[in-house]
């Protein structure tokens, strides 16, 4: 074998080693990615189970607080609106009663005046 043949064999061996080295590096990357993927999946499943099994007390507390606050706030407005409505109704009822009273009083006065006029007419006729 000549020197060129040996040189060619060495070059071929280096090429083969480079190719094998690249595949070894790729295999290491694949293994690392696979391990990280498995760890991430396990962590995700564990978190989902934790969230499912843990009671959500804070949301219940916030909901209760918000409901109480909203109810009190709107109750005050409702009470004020009811009071205003009731006062308006009583005012209109009082006005209606006053109008009826004045109408009745006018009718009574007219009847009394007619009676007195009738009596005056009778006295004049006598």
Backbone as XML, in Angstrom:
<?xml version="1.0"?>
<chain id="A" units="angstrom">
  <residue number="1" name="UNK">
    <atom name="N" x="0.808" y="-1.156" z="0.000"/>
    <atom name="CA" x="0.000" y="0.000" z="0.000"/>
    <atom name="C" x="0.859" y="1.229" z="0.000"/>
  </residue>
  <residue number="2" name="UNK">
    <atom name="N" x="0.384" y="2.022" z="-0.762"/>
    <atom name="CA" x="1.172" y="3.232" z="-0.891"/>
    <atom name="C" x="0.694" y="4.249" z="0.132"/>
  </residue>
  <residue number="3" name="UNK">
    <atom name="N" x="1.405" y="5.249" z="0.134"/>
    <atom name="CA" x="1.087" y="6.324" z="1.092"/>
    <atom name="C" x="-0.260" y="6.949" z="0.746"/>
  </residue>
  <residue number="4" name="UNK">
    <atom name="N" x="-0.532" y="7.039" z="-0.543"/>
    <atom name="CA" x="-1.807" y="7.637" z="-0.960"/>
    <atom name="C" x="-2.969" y="6.760" z="-0.534"/>
  </residue>
  <residue number="5" name="UNK">
    <atom name="N" x="-2.794" y="5.459" z="-0.622"/>
    <atom name="CA" x="-3.857" y="4.554" z="-0.210"/>
    <atom name="C" x="-4.115" y="4.695" z="1.285"/>
  </residue>
  <residue number="6" name="UNK">
    <atom name="N" x="-3.034" y="4.761" z="2.055"/>
    <atom name="CA" x="-3.184" y="4.928" z="3.492"/>
    <atom name="C" x="-3.847" y="6.280" z="3.809"/>
  </residue>
  <residue number="7" name="UNK">
    <atom name="N" x="-3.429" y="7.274" z="3.056"/>
    <atom name="CA" x="-3.997" y="8.605" z="3.263"/>
    <atom name="C" x="-5.488" y="8.593" z="2.941"/>
  </residue>
  <residue number="8" name="UNK">
    <atom name="N" x="-5.861" y="7.933" z="1.869"/>
    <atom name="CA" x="-7.272" y="7.835" z="1.508"/>
    <atom name="C" x="-8.050" y="7.064" z="2.560"/>
  </residue>
  <residue number="9" name="UNK">
    <atom name="N" x="-7.509" y="6.013" z="3.083"/>
    <atom name="CA" x="-8.162" y="5.236" z="4.135"/>
    <atom name="C" x="-8.358" y="6.087" z="5.385"/>
  </residue>
  <residue number="10" name="UNK">
    <atom name="N" x="-7.345" y="6.862" z="5.724"/>
    <atom name="CA" x="-7.437" y="7.734" z="6.907"/>
    <atom name="C" x="-8.517" y="8.799" z="6.703"/>
  </residue>
  <residue number="11" name="UNK">
    <atom name="N" x="-8.580" y="9.348" z="5.502"/>
    <atom name="CA" x="-9.592" y="10.369" z="5.199"/>
    <atom name="C" x="-10.983" y="9.745" z="5.275"/>
  </residue>
  <residue number="12" name="UNK">
    <atom name="N" x="-11.104" y="8.544" z="4.729"/>
    <atom name="CA" x="-12.390" y="7.841" z="4.795"/>
    <atom name="C" x="-12.776" y="7.539" z="6.246"/>
  </residue>
  <residue number="13" name="UNK">
    <atom name="N" x="-11.824" y="7.154" z="7.080"/>
    <atom name="CA" x="-12.080" y="6.865" z="8.490"/>
    <atom name="C" x="-12.505" y="8.132" z="9.236"/>
  </residue>
  <residue number="14" name="UNK">
    <atom name="N" x="-11.847" y="9.229" z="8.887"/>
    <atom name="CA" x="-12.206" y="10.499" z="9.518"/>
    <atom name="C" x="-13.628" y="10.880" z="9.134"/>
  </residue>
  <residue number="15" name="UNK">
    <atom name="N" x="-13.978" y="10.703" z="7.876"/>
    <atom name="CA" x="-15.340" y="11.009" z="7.421"/>
    <atom name="C" x="-16.355" y="10.126" z="8.138"/>
  </residue>
  <residue number="16" name="UNK">
    <atom name="N" x="-16.049" y="8.848" z="8.244"/>
    <atom name="CA" x="-16.956" y="7.923" z="8.928"/>
    <atom name="C" x="-17.081" y="8.308" z="10.395"/>
  </residue>
  <residue number="17" name="UNK">
    <atom name="N" x="-15.987" y="8.680" z="11.028"/>
    <atom name="CA" x="-16.015" y="9.090" z="12.431"/>
    <atom name="C" x="-16.831" y="10.385" z="12.607"/>
  </residue>
  <residue number="18" name="UNK">
    <atom name="N" x="-16.697" y="11.286" z="11.654"/>
    <atom name="CA" x="-17.468" y="12.528" z="11.726"/>
    <atom name="C" x="-18.961" y="12.224" z="11.630"/>
  </residue>
  <residue number="19" name="UNK">
    <atom name="N" x="-19.298" y="11.348" z="10.707"/>
    <atom name="CA" x="-20.701" y="10.976" z="10.542"/>
    <atom name="C" x="-21.205" y="10.285" z="11.803"/>
  </residue>
  <residue number="20" name="UNK">
    <atom name="N" x="-20.423" y="9.349" z="12.334"/>
    <atom name="CA" x="-20.822" y="8.657" z="13.563"/>
    <atom name="C" x="-20.875" y="9.620" z="14.753"/>
  </residue>
  <residue number="21" name="UNK">
    <atom name="N" x="-19.965" y="10.555" z="14.806"/>
    <atom name="CA" x="-19.947" y="11.550" z="15.881"/>
    <atom name="C" x="-21.196" y="12.435" z="15.835"/>
  </residue>
  <residue number="22" name="UNK">
    <atom name="N" x="-21.598" y="12.808" z="14.630"/>
    <atom name="CA" x="-22.800" y="13.625" z="14.493"/>
    <atom name="C" x="-24.025" y="12.847" z="14.960"/>
  </residue>
  <residue number="23" name="UNK">
    <atom name="N" x="-24.078" y="11.586" z="14.622"/>
    <atom name="CA" x="-25.232" y="10.794" z="15.038"/>
    <atom name="C" x="-25.226" y="10.613" z="16.549"/>
  </residue>
  <residue number="24" name="UNK">
    <atom name="N" x="-24.052" y="10.480" z="17.139"/>
    <atom name="CA" x="-23.982" y="10.366" z="18.599"/>
    <atom name="C" x="-24.462" y="11.656" z="19.260"/>
  </residue>
  <residue number="25" name="UNK">
    <atom name="N" x="-24.082" y="12.808" z="18.695"/>
    <atom name="CA" x="-24.526" y="14.084" z="19.244"/>
    <atom name="C" x="-26.040" y="14.226" z="19.077"/>
  </residue>
  <residue number="26" name="UNK">
    <atom name="N" x="-26.552" y="13.819" z="17.912"/>
    <atom name="CA" x="-27.990" y="13.880" z="17.670"/>
    <atom name="C" x="-28.739" y="12.973" z="18.640"/>
  </residue>
  <residue number="27" name="UNK">
    <atom name="N" x="-28.186" y="11.809" z="18.907"/>
    <atom name="CA" x="-28.820" y="10.886" z="19.835"/>
    <atom name="C" x="-28.853" y="11.475" z="21.236"/>
  </residue>
  <residue number="28" name="UNK">
    <atom name="N" x="-27.786" y="12.160" z="21.635"/>
    <atom name="CA" x="-27.750" y="12.795" z="22.955"/>
    <atom name="C" x="-28.818" y="13.892" z="23.039"/>
  </residue>
  <residue number="29" name="UNK">
    <atom name="N" x="-28.948" y="14.688" z="21.961"/>
    <atom name="CA" x="-29.965" y="15.750" z="21.946"/>
    <atom name="C" x="-31.365" y="15.153" z="22.017"/>
  </residue>
  <residue number="30" name="UNK">
    <atom name="N" x="-31.560" y="14.062" z="21.288"/>
    <atom name="CA" x="-32.862" y="13.413" z="21.290"/>
    <atom name="C" x="-33.201" y="12.869" z="22.680"/>
  </residue>
  <residue number="31" name="UNK">
    <atom name="N" x="-32.204" y="12.277" z="23.330"/>
    <atom name="CA" x="-32.416" y="11.732" z="24.673"/>
    <atom name="C" x="-32.769" y="12.860" z="25.651"/>
  </residue>
  <residue number="32" name="UNK">
    <atom name="N" x="-32.034" y="13.962" z="25.555"/>
    <atom name="CA" x="-32.280" y="15.097" z="26.456"/>
    <atom name="C" x="-33.684" y="15.669" z="26.221"/>
  </residue>
  <residue number="33" name="UNK">
    <atom name="N" x="-34.052" y="15.817" z="24.948"/>
    <atom name="CA" x="-35.390" y="16.337" z="24.625"/>
    <atom name="C" x="-36.477" y="15.381" z="25.099"/>
  </residue>
  <residue number="34" name="UNK">
    <atom name="N" x="-36.260" y="14.093" z="24.940"/>
    <atom name="CA" x="-37.227" y="13.112" z="25.386"/>
    <atom name="C" x="-37.396" y="13.154" z="26.905"/>
  </residue>
  <residue number="35" name="UNK">
    <atom name="N" x="-36.288" y="13.232" z="27.620"/>
    <atom name="CA" x="-36.341" y="13.294" z="29.093"/>
    <atom name="C" x="-37.057" y="14.567" z="29.546"/>
  </residue>
  <residue number="36" name="UNK">
    <atom name="N" x="-36.721" y="15.709" z="28.931"/>
    <atom name="CA" x="-37.374" y="16.960" z="29.300"/>
    <atom name="C" x="-38.880" y="16.921" z="28.979"/>
  </residue>
  <residue number="37" name="UNK">
    <atom name="N" x="-39.233" y="16.312" z="27.872"/>
    <atom name="CA" x="-40.642" y="16.177" z="27.507"/>
    <atom name="C" x="-41.412" y="15.339" z="28.510"/>
  </residue>
  <residue number="38" name="UNK">
    <atom name="N" x="-40.824" y="14.237" z="28.927"/>
    <atom name="CA" x="-41.469" y="13.364" z="29.921"/>
    <atom name="C" x="-41.628" y="14.097" z="31.247"/>
  </residue>
  <residue number="39" name="UNK">
    <atom name="N" x="-40.582" y="14.793" z="31.673"/>
    <atom name="CA" x="-40.641" y="15.541" z="32.939"/>
    <atom name="C" x="-41.724" y="16.630" z="32.852"/>
  </residue>
  <residue number="40" name="UNK">
    <atom name="N" x="-41.801" y="17.331" z="31.731"/>
    <atom name="CA" x="-42.820" y="18.365" z="31.556"/>
    <atom name="C" x="-44.224" y="17.791" z="31.578"/>
  </residue>
  <residue number="41" name="UNK">
    <atom name="N" x="-44.420" y="16.656" z="30.924"/>
    <atom name="CA" x="-45.743" y="16.027" z="30.902"/>
    <atom name="C" x="-46.157" y="15.583" z="32.307"/>
  </residue>
  <residue number="42" name="UNK">
    <atom name="N" x="-45.234" y="14.989" z="33.034"/>
    <atom name="CA" x="-45.521" y="14.553" z="34.402"/>
    <atom name="C" x="-45.860" y="15.765" z="35.280"/>
  </residue>
  <residue number="43" name="UNK">
    <atom name="N" x="-45.099" y="16.843" z="35.119"/>
    <atom name="CA" x="-45.359" y="18.054" z="35.905"/>
    <atom name="C" x="-46.732" y="18.634" z="35.558"/>
  </residue>
  <residue number="44" name="UNK">
    <atom name="N" x="-47.069" y="18.652" z="34.296"/>
    <atom name="CA" x="-48.383" y="19.157" z="33.878"/>
    <atom name="C" x="-49.521" y="18.327" z="34.439"/>
  </residue>
  <residue number="45" name="UNK">
    <atom name="N" x="-49.375" y="17.021" z="34.400"/>
    <atom name="CA" x="-50.407" y="16.133" z="34.949"/>
    <atom name="C" x="-50.532" y="16.330" z="36.450"/>
  </residue>
  <residue number="46" name="UNK">
    <atom name="N" x="-49.398" y="16.433" z="37.134"/>
    <atom name="CA" x="-49.416" y="16.642" z="38.581"/>
    <atom name="C" x="-50.100" y="17.962" z="38.929"/>
  </residue>
  <residue number="47" name="UNK">
    <atom name="N" x="-49.837" y="19.010" z="38.184"/>
    <atom name="CA" x="-50.469" y="20.308" z="38.437"/>
    <atom name="C" x="-51.971" y="20.242" z="38.194"/>
  </residue>
  <residue number="48" name="UNK">
    <atom name="N" x="-52.379" y="19.553" z="37.124"/>
    <atom name="CA" x="-53.805" y="19.422" z="36.831"/>
    <atom name="C" x="-54.526" y="18.672" z="37.945"/>
  </residue>
  <residue number="49" name="UNK">
    <atom name="N" x="-53.924" y="17.616" z="38.449"/>
    <atom name="CA" x="-54.518" y="16.857" z="39.550"/>
    <atom name="C" x="-54.587" y="17.721" z="40.800"/>
  </residue>
  <residue number="50" name="UNK">
    <atom name="N" x="-53.542" y="18.468" z="41.069"/>
    <atom name="CA" x="-53.526" y="19.361" z="42.233"/>
    <atom name="C" x="-54.652" y="20.382" z="42.144"/>
  </residue>
  <residue number="51" name="UNK">
    <atom name="N" x="-54.826" y="21.013" z="40.979"/>
    <atom name="CA" x="-55.875" y="22.026" z="40.814"/>
    <atom name="C" x="-57.270" y="21.404" z="40.929"/>
  </residue>
  <residue number="52" name="UNK">
    <atom name="N" x="-57.408" y="20.158" z="40.478"/>
    <atom name="CA" x="-58.701" y="19.494" z="40.522"/>
    <atom name="C" x="-59.075" y="19.123" z="41.953"/>
  </residue>
  <residue number="53" name="UNK">
    <atom name="N" x="-58.106" y="18.662" z="42.711"/>
    <atom name="CA" x="-58.384" y="18.175" z="44.060"/>
    <atom name="C" x="-58.393" y="19.274" z="45.122"/>
  </residue>
  <residue number="54" name="UNK">
    <atom name="N" x="-57.741" y="20.378" z="44.881"/>
    <atom name="CA" x="-57.669" y="21.446" z="45.878"/>
    <atom name="C" x="-58.948" y="22.280" z="45.821"/>
  </residue>
  <residue number="55" name="UNK">
    <atom name="N" x="-59.613" y="22.468" z="46.986"/>
    <atom name="CA" x="-60.819" y="23.317" z="46.979"/>
    <atom name="C" x="-60.440" y="24.770" z="46.715"/>
  </residue>
  <residue number="56" name="UNK">
    <atom name="N" x="-61.321" y="25.459" z="46.029"/>
    <atom name="CA" x="-61.041" y="26.843" z="45.656"/>
    <atom name="C" x="-61.748" y="27.777" z="46.632"/>
  </residue>
  <residue number="57" name="UNK">
    <atom name="N" x="-61.200" y="27.890" z="47.823"/>
    <atom name="CA" x="-61.822" y="28.674" z="48.893"/>
    <atom name="C" x="-61.777" y="30.165" z="48.593"/>
  </residue>
  <residue number="58" name="UNK">
    <atom name="N" x="-60.740" y="30.626" z="47.973"/>
    <atom name="CA" x="-60.596" y="32.057" z="47.738"/>
    <atom name="C" x="-61.688" y="32.572" z="46.810"/>
  </residue>
  <residue number="59" name="UNK">
    <atom name="N" x="-62.009" y="31.841" z="45.769"/>
    <atom name="CA" x="-63.059" y="32.290" z="44.859"/>
    <atom name="C" x="-64.407" y="32.315" z="45.551"/>
  </residue>
  <residue number="60" name="UNK">
    <atom name="N" x="-64.662" y="31.315" z="46.423"/>
    <atom name="CA" x="-65.920" y="31.317" z="47.158"/>
    <atom name="C" x="-66.004" y="32.536" z="48.060"/>
  </residue>
  <residue number="61" name="UNK">
    <atom name="N" x="-64.903" y="32.863" z="48.717"/>
    <atom name="CA" x="-64.882" y="34.021" z="49.605"/>
    <atom name="C" x="-65.122" y="35.292" z="48.813"/>
  </residue>
  <residue number="62" name="UNK">
    <atom name="N" x="-64.451" y="35.444" z="47.685"/>
    <atom name="CA" x="-64.617" y="36.642" z="46.876"/>
    <atom name="C" x="-66.037" y="36.740" z="46.346"/>
  </residue>
  <residue number="63" name="UNK">
    <atom name="N" x="-66.614" y="35.605" z="45.927"/>
    <atom name="CA" x="-67.984" y="35.625" z="45.427"/>
    <atom name="C" x="-68.953" y="36.053" z="46.518"/>
  </residue>
  <residue number="64" name="UNK">
    <atom name="N" x="-68.751" y="35.513" z="47.742"/>
    <atom name="CA" x="-69.629" y="35.889" z="48.843"/>
    <atom name="C" x="-69.516" y="37.364" z="49.143"/>
  </residue>
  <residue number="65" name="UNK">
    <atom name="N" x="-68.301" y="37.863" z="49.161"/>
    <atom name="CA" x="-68.088" y="39.269" z="49.477"/>
    <atom name="C" x="-68.712" y="40.159" z="48.413"/>
  </residue>
  <residue number="66" name="UNK">
    <atom name="N" x="-68.506" y="39.828" z="47.156"/>
    <atom name="CA" x="-69.054" y="40.633" z="46.074"/>
    <atom name="C" x="-70.573" y="40.600" z="46.099"/>
  </residue>
  <residue number="67" name="UNK">
    <atom name="N" x="-71.162" y="39.432" z="46.387"/>
    <atom name="CA" x="-72.613" y="39.337" z="46.434"/>
    <atom name="C" x="-73.179" y="40.195" z="47.560"/>
  </residue>
  <residue number="68" name="UNK">
    <atom name="N" x="-72.553" y="40.122" z="48.736"/>
    <atom name="CA" x="-73.028" y="40.916" z="49.860"/>
    <atom name="C" x="-72.923" y="42.398" z="49.557"/>
  </residue>
  <residue number="69" name="UNK">
    <atom name="N" x="-71.806" y="42.783" z="48.997"/>
    <atom name="CA" x="-71.611" y="44.202" z="48.699"/>
    <atom name="C" x="-72.625" y="44.674" z="47.677"/>
  </residue>
  <residue number="70" name="UNK">
    <atom name="N" x="-72.806" y="43.907" z="46.627"/>
    <atom name="CA" x="-73.747" y="44.293" z="45.581"/>
    <atom name="C" x="-75.168" y="44.346" z="46.122"/>
  </residue>
  <residue number="71" name="UNK">
    <atom name="N" x="-75.534" y="43.354" z="46.949"/>
    <atom name="CA" x="-76.884" y="43.331" z="47.488"/>
    <atom name="C" x="-77.136" y="44.544" z="48.365"/>
  </residue>
  <residue number="72" name="UNK">
    <atom name="N" x="-76.191" y="44.860" z="49.236"/>
    <atom name="CA" x="-76.364" y="46.011" z="50.110"/>
    <atom name="C" x="-76.460" y="47.286" z="49.302"/>
  </residue>
  <residue number="73" name="UNK">
    <atom name="N" x="-75.626" y="47.404" z="48.312"/>
    <atom name="CA" x="-75.612" y="48.622" z="47.502"/>
    <atom name="C" x="-76.927" y="48.793" z="46.771"/>
  </residue>
  <residue number="74" name="UNK">
    <atom name="N" x="-77.397" y="47.715" z="46.155"/>
    <atom name="CA" x="-78.625" y="47.806" z="45.396"/>
    <atom name="C" x="-79.845" y="47.864" z="46.312"/>
  </residue>
  <residue number="75" name="UNK">
    <atom name="N" x="-79.748" y="47.234" z="47.501"/>
    <atom name="CA" x="-80.852" y="47.321" z="48.440"/>
    <atom name="C" x="-81.078" y="48.763" z="48.861"/>
  </residue>
  <residue number="76" name="UNK">
    <atom name="N" x="-79.990" y="49.489" z="49.103"/>
    <atom name="CA" x="-80.118" y="50.889" z="49.475"/>
    <atom name="C" x="-80.805" y="51.676" z="48.373"/>
  </residue>
  <residue number="77" name="UNK">
    <atom name="N" x="-80.405" y="51.430" z="47.150"/>
    <atom name="CA" x="-81.030" y="52.127" z="46.028"/>
    <atom name="C" x="-82.490" y="51.727" z="45.898"/>
  </residue>
  <residue number="78" name="UNK">
    <atom name="N" x="-82.769" y="50.434" z="46.109"/>
    <atom name="CA" x="-84.150" y="49.973" z="46.024"/>
    <atom name="C" x="-84.998" y="50.608" z="47.117"/>
  </residue>
  <residue number="79" name="UNK">
    <atom name="N" x="-84.429" y="50.674" z="48.331"/>
    <atom name="CA" x="-85.164" y="51.289" z="49.427"/>
    <atom name="C" x="-85.455" y="52.752" z="49.133"/>
  </residue>
  <residue number="80" name="UNK">
    <atom name="N" x="-84.460" y="53.454" z="48.638"/>
    <atom name="CA" x="-84.654" y="54.864" z="48.312"/>
    <atom name="C" x="-85.693" y="55.027" z="47.208"/>
  </residue>
  <residue number="81" name="UNK">
    <atom name="N" x="-85.633" y="54.161" z="46.226"/>
    <atom name="CA" x="-86.596" y="54.237" z="45.131"/>
    <atom name="C" x="-87.999" y="53.929" z="45.641"/>
  </residue>
  <residue number="82" name="UNK">
    <atom name="N" x="-88.116" y="52.917" z="46.521"/>
    <atom name="CA" x="-89.421" y="52.573" z="47.078"/>
    <atom name="C" x="-89.974" y="53.726" z="47.905"/>
  </residue>
  <residue number="83" name="UNK">
    <atom name="N" x="-89.111" y="54.326" z="48.727"/>
    <atom name="CA" x="-89.563" y="55.452" z="49.549"/>
    <atom name="C" x="-90.018" y="56.609" z="48.674"/>
  </residue>
  <residue number="84" name="UNK">
    <atom name="N" x="-89.262" y="56.912" z="47.638"/>
    <atom name="CA" x="-89.639" y="58.000" z="46.747"/>
    <atom name="C" x="-90.963" y="57.686" z="46.055"/>
  </residue>
  <residue number="85" name="UNK">
    <atom name="N" x="-91.130" y="56.448" z="45.626"/>
    <atom name="CA" x="-92.358" y="56.051" z="44.961"/>
    <atom name="C" x="-93.538" y="56.136" z="45.920"/>
  </residue>
  <residue number="86" name="UNK">
    <atom name="N" x="-93.322" y="55.677" z="47.169"/>
    <atom name="CA" x="-94.391" y="55.727" z="48.157"/>
    <atom name="C" x="-94.783" y="57.168" z="48.473"/>
  </residue>
  <residue number="87" name="UNK">
    <atom name="N" x="-93.799" y="58.044" z="48.603"/>
    <atom name="CA" x="-94.123" y="59.439" z="48.888"/>
    <atom name="C" x="-94.878" y="60.066" z="47.724"/>
  </residue>
  <residue number="88" name="UNK">
    <atom name="N" x="-94.507" y="59.724" z="46.508"/>
    <atom name="CA" x="-95.229" y="60.239" z="45.350"/>
    <atom name="C" x="-96.666" y="59.723" z="45.345"/>
  </residue>
  <residue number="89" name="UNK">
    <atom name="N" x="-96.829" y="58.444" z="45.657"/>
    <atom name="CA" x="-98.171" y="57.870" z="45.691"/>
    <atom name="C" x="-99.017" y="58.526" z="46.764"/>
  </residue>
  <residue number="90" name="UNK">
    <atom name="N" x="-98.439" y="58.721" z="47.944"/>
    <atom name="CA" x="-99.204" y="59.351" z="49.023"/>
    <atom name="C" x="-99.557" y="60.781" z="48.656"/>
  </residue>
  <residue number="91" name="UNK">
    <atom name="N" x="-98.642" y="61.477" z="48.011"/>
    <atom name="CA" x="-98.945" y="62.850" z="47.588"/>
    <atom name="C" x="-100.093" y="62.873" z="46.586"/>
  </residue>
  <residue number="92" name="UNK">
    <atom name="N" x="-100.049" y="61.964" z="45.610"/>
    <atom name="CA" x="-101.129" y="61.944" z="44.626"/>
    <atom name="C" x="-102.441" y="61.535" z="45.273"/>
  </residue>
  <residue number="93" name="UNK">
    <atom name="N" x="-102.395" y="60.595" z="46.218"/>
    <atom name="CA" x="-103.612" y="60.203" z="46.919"/>
    <atom name="C" x="-104.164" y="61.369" z="47.731"/>
  </residue>
  <residue number="94" name="UNK">
    <atom name="N" x="-103.281" y="62.085" z="48.418"/>
    <atom name="CA" x="-103.724" y="63.236" z="49.203"/>
    <atom name="C" x="-104.335" y="64.298" z="48.299"/>
  </residue>
  <residue number="95" name="UNK">
    <atom name="N" x="-103.711" y="64.524" z="47.155"/>
    <atom name="CA" x="-104.263" y="65.499" z="46.210"/>
    <atom name="C" x="-105.629" y="65.047" z="45.729"/>
  </residue>
  <residue number="96" name="UNK">
    <atom name="N" x="-105.755" y="63.769" z="45.434"/>
    <atom name="CA" x="-107.038" y="63.251" z="44.970"/>
    <atom name="C" x="-108.083" y="63.390" z="46.065"/>
  </residue>
  <residue number="97" name="UNK">
    <atom name="N" x="-107.701" y="63.068" z="47.307"/>
    <atom name="CA" x="-108.634" y="63.214" z="48.422"/>
    <atom name="C" x="-109.013" y="64.676" z="48.616"/>
  </residue>
  <residue number="98" name="UNK">
    <atom name="N" x="-108.023" y="65.568" z="48.537"/>
    <atom name="CA" x="-108.307" y="66.991" z="48.673"/>
    <atom name="C" x="-109.257" y="67.458" z="47.579"/>
  </residue>
  <residue number="99" name="UNK">
    <atom name="N" x="-109.011" y="67.008" z="46.359"/>
    <atom name="CA" x="-109.887" y="67.374" z="45.247"/>
    <atom name="C" x="-111.306" y="66.850" z="45.478"/>
  </residue>
  <residue number="100" name="UNK">
    <atom name="N" x="-111.416" y="65.610" z="45.974"/>
    <atom name="CA" x="-112.727" y="65.041" z="46.267"/>
    <atom name="C" x="-113.401" y="65.825" z="47.388"/>
  </residue>
  <residue number="101" name="UNK">
    <atom name="N" x="-112.619" y="66.139" z="48.436"/>
    <atom name="CA" x="-113.177" y="66.886" z="49.565"/>
    <atom name="C" x="-113.674" y="68.254" z="49.113"/>
  </residue>
  <residue number="102" name="UNK">
    <atom name="N" x="-112.872" y="68.923" z="48.320"/>
    <atom name="CA" x="-113.296" y="70.250" z="47.862"/>
    <atom name="C" x="-114.509" y="70.140" z="46.955"/>
  </residue>
  <residue number="103" name="UNK">
    <atom name="N" x="-114.556" y="69.101" z="46.134"/>
    <atom name="CA" x="-115.718" y="68.917" z="45.263"/>
    <atom name="C" x="-116.966" y="68.642" z="46.092"/>
  </residue>
  <residue number="104" name="UNK">
    <atom name="N" x="-116.838" y="67.797" z="47.102"/>
    <atom name="CA" x="-117.961" y="67.481" z="47.970"/>
    <atom name="C" x="-118.400" y="68.739" z="48.729"/>
  </residue>
  <residue number="105" name="UNK">
    <atom name="N" x="-117.429" y="69.490" z="49.229"/>
    <atom name="CA" x="-117.745" y="70.725" z="49.952"/>
    <atom name="C" x="-118.485" y="71.711" z="49.047"/>
  </residue>
  <residue number="106" name="UNK">
    <atom name="N" x="-118.061" y="71.836" z="47.832"/>
    <atom name="CA" x="-118.745" y="72.738" z="46.889"/>
    <atom name="C" x="-120.179" y="72.285" z="46.661"/>
  </residue>
  <residue number="107" name="UNK">
    <atom name="N" x="-120.362" y="70.981" z="46.477"/>
    <atom name="CA" x="-121.709" y="70.461" z="46.249"/>
    <atom name="C" x="-122.586" y="70.722" z="47.471"/>
  </residue>
  <residue number="108" name="UNK">
    <atom name="N" x="-122.021" y="70.498" z="48.661"/>
    <atom name="CA" x="-122.785" y="70.729" z="49.893"/>
    <atom name="C" x="-123.135" y="72.202" z="50.010"/>
  </residue>
  <residue number="109" name="UNK">
    <atom name="N" x="-122.207" y="73.065" z="49.727"/>
    <atom name="CA" x="-122.481" y="74.508" z="49.803"/>
    <atom name="C" x="-123.576" y="74.903" z="48.818"/>
  </residue>
  <residue number="110" name="UNK">
    <atom name="N" x="-123.519" y="74.345" z="47.614"/>
    <atom name="CA" x="-124.547" y="74.657" z="46.624"/>
    <atom name="C" x="-125.921" y="74.186" z="47.101"/>
  </residue>
  <residue number="111" name="UNK">
    <atom name="N" x="-125.967" y="72.969" z="47.670"/>
    <atom name="CA" x="-127.233" y="72.436" z="48.164"/>
    <atom name="C" x="-127.758" y="73.303" z="49.299"/>
  </residue>
  <residue number="112" name="UNK">
    <atom name="N" x="-126.873" y="73.705" z="50.222"/>
    <atom name="CA" x="-127.284" y="74.545" z="51.352"/>
    <atom name="C" x="-127.789" y="75.888" z="50.844"/>
  </residue>
  <residue number="113" name="UNK">
    <atom name="N" x="-127.088" y="76.462" z="49.879"/>
    <atom name="CA" x="-127.514" y="77.750" z="49.331"/>
    <atom name="C" x="-128.884" y="77.619" z="48.664"/>
  </residue>
  <residue number="114" name="UNK">
    <atom name="N" x="-129.102" y="76.534" z="47.944"/>
    <atom name="CA" x="-130.386" y="76.317" z="47.309"/>
    <atom name="C" x="-131.491" y="76.179" z="48.360"/>
  </residue>
  <residue number="115" name="UNK">
    <atom name="N" x="-131.156" y="75.471" z="49.462"/>
    <atom name="CA" x="-132.133" y="75.289" z="50.540"/>
    <atom name="C" x="-132.489" y="76.638" z="51.152"/>
  </residue>
  <residue number="116" name="UNK">
    <atom name="N" x="-131.443" y="77.457" z="51.435"/>
    <atom name="CA" x="-131.702" y="78.768" z="52.032"/>
    <atom name="C" x="-132.483" y="79.647" z="51.071"/>
  </residue>
  <residue number="117" name="UNK">
    <atom name="N" x="-132.182" y="79.577" z="49.804"/>
    <atom name="CA" x="-132.908" y="80.368" z="48.816"/>
    <atom name="C" x="-134.368" y="79.915" z="48.758"/>
  </residue>
  <residue number="118" name="UNK">
    <atom name="N" x="-134.545" y="78.588" z="48.837"/>
    <atom name="CA" x="-135.910" y="78.042" z="48.828"/>
    <atom name="C" x="-136.677" y="78.509" z="50.055"/>
  </residue>
  <residue number="119" name="UNK">
    <atom name="N" x="-136.034" y="78.519" z="51.206"/>
    <atom name="CA" x="-136.693" y="78.964" z="52.430"/>
    <atom name="C" x="-136.975" y="80.470" z="52.369"/>
  </residue>
  <residue number="120" name="UNK">
    <atom name="N" x="-136.051" y="81.223" z="51.815"/>
    <atom name="CA" x="-136.257" y="82.659" z="51.693"/>
    <atom name="C" x="-137.438" y="82.939" z="50.766"/>
  </residue>
  <residue number="121" name="UNK">
    <atom name="N" x="-137.509" y="82.156" z="49.696"/>
    <atom name="CA" x="-138.623" y="82.309" z="48.762"/>
    <atom name="C" x="-139.954" y="82.003" z="49.454"/>
  </residue>
  <residue number="122" name="UNK">
    <atom name="N" x="-139.964" y="80.959" z="50.287"/>
    <atom name="CA" x="-141.178" y="80.587" z="50.997"/>
    <atom name="C" x="-141.577" y="81.684" z="51.980"/>
  </residue>
  <residue number="123" name="UNK">
    <atom name="N" x="-140.591" y="82.252" z="52.686"/>
    <atom name="CA" x="-140.873" y="83.307" z="53.646"/>
    <atom name="C" x="-141.396" y="84.554" z="52.923"/>
  </residue>
  <residue number="124" name="UNK">
    <atom name="N" x="-140.851" y="84.839" z="51.790"/>
    <atom name="CA" x="-141.313" y="85.984" z="51.038"/>
    <atom name="C" x="-142.740" y="85.771" z="50.529"/>
  </residue>
  <residue number="125" name="UNK">
    <atom name="N" x="-143.070" y="84.559" z="50.183"/>
    <atom name="CA" x="-144.381" y="84.247" z="49.690"/>
    <atom name="C" x="-145.392" y="84.376" z="50.842"/>
  </residue>
  <residue number="126" name="UNK">
    <atom name="N" x="-145.043" y="84.077" z="52.025"/>
    <atom name="CA" x="-145.937" y="84.163" z="53.163"/>
    <atom name="C" x="-146.180" y="85.574" z="53.433"/>
  </residue>
</chain>
